[in-house]
Amino acid sequence: MLLPKHCSAKVEGDECQLAPSYVISVKSHEGEYMLAVVCNDHKSALEARLVAMQEANRIPQGSIHFQPIKMVVTDCVTGIDADYIELTDKT
């Protein structure tokens, strides 16, 4: 899944530039809805805001779920010339 490169939180109008640590979703009887991604520094503040938004019926009711993000990095695909095969058309 492709995720934003930085946290969804804004501090005094400026976007947080830290990498996200959690995907935040709401699980309800209707399904699960992804809301945002958040860094460790802003997790509790964003959780409090989401609870307030649920109380105001601005987001779906249900349990707020924080799923840790596991980054996967690989350097095994390099794309060197030996990886390419020449195909010929038999006509």
N, C-alpha and C positions, 0 to 999 in steps of 0.2 A: 504494500500500500504506500503510495506517495503521500508524504506528510509535509506540512509547512516546515521551513528551516529554522523558525524561531517560535518562541512562546507566544500565545494569543493574548497575553495580558498587556495592558497599557498602564504606564505609571506617569501621572501628570501629563497625559496626552502623548507621551512617547512610547513606541512599541518596545517591549522587552526584546533584546537581541540574543538572549540565552537559548540554547538548544532545548527543545521540548523533552521532558522526561516521562510524561503521561499523556495518554489519550483519554479525554473525559467524555463519558456518554451517560445517557439516562436510560435505565432499563425499566420498562413498564409492561403491563399485560398486552399492549399493542405491538411491542417490539423494542428494539434498542436503537437509540438515536445518538450519533456522534455530535458533540457540541463544540469541542475545542481541543487544543493541545496546550500543555502548560509545563513550565519548568518547576524544579523543586522549590525555588524561592517564592513562587506565587501560588502554589497549590492550595494552601489554606485560605488565602484571600479570595481566590476564584471559587472555591467550594462555598464559602459564605455567601458570595454574590449569587451563585446558582440556586442556593436554598431560598434566598430572598426572591429570586425570579420565579421559582416554583410557587411560593406563597402568593405572588401577584398574578399567577396563571399566565406568565409570559413564556414559559417553557413547559414541556410535558411533565406530568406528575410521575413519580417513580423513584427508584433508588439511583443515586449518583454514583457512577462507577469510575474508578481511576485504574486504567490498564497501563502498567509500566511498558515503556518503549524499549525494545531491544534492537540496537543498531547492528546491522550486519554489513561488514566491509570485506571486500575481496579484491585481490590483485591477480587472480589466476587467469583472467581474460585479458590478453595483451594485444591481440590483433596483429601479430607479426606476419610477414609475407608467407612463411611456411604454412600458415593456417588456411590459405586460400587455395582452391582447386580450380583449374581452368576447365571449363566445359566447352565442348564443341558440338555444333549442330550437325546431325547426320541427315542430310537431304540429298 
